[in-house]
Amino acid sequence: PENQQVILKKMTNQIKPGDVLLYELSLLRKDGSLAHIELSSQCINVQNIPFILSSARDITERKQMEISLLESEERYRTLFEKNPIETIIVDENGRVSRYNLAKQKSGSRLPNIGDTMYKDYASNHEIDMYGELMECIQTGDSKDFPELKYKDQFLRINISSFPGGAIITSVDITGYKRAEEALR
């Protein structure tokens, strides 16, 4: 496009010896598709005459991958944030790094970012949940606890590890459990 050529010309006219200019531009190919180009220019002196030495590289594929990665990250961020199941993310040491909107809206006490899960936050389980969490993180395995008593509640908890931490989901099944007991 014309505007990019004007900008590029202004920039190359301002290059001083020793300067290097890195610039990305988009060009329209003959077939109508868009090409993303990375241009590297520098001013060199040859027999005291300044010349602009430039090299160009087609970065279209890299740009497409960057766009795909950003779209994928946005999908997963939305999936995490909007998921109706309370979800907490912890790092490799079990420290809370994030939680979703369902957790925020649950009405229960929220962990502080940096709290150690199942020690500083939610530490009153009948089993050693911190040990279970750390085992999942270290082995790369996932664990499901379909019916876990926590204070006066029953929870279904899942711990799924990923490189660098784990995702913990929690569903309050107290109502189901009490209805089941009443039927008996």
Beta strands, then each sheet from edge to edge (+ up, - down):
strand 1: 20-28
strand 2: 34-46
strand 3: 49-58
strand 4: 86-91
strand 5: 96-99
strand 6: 142-150
strand 7: 153-162
strand 8: 165-172
sheet 1: 1+ 2- 3+
sheet 2: 5+ 4- 8+ 7- 6+
end
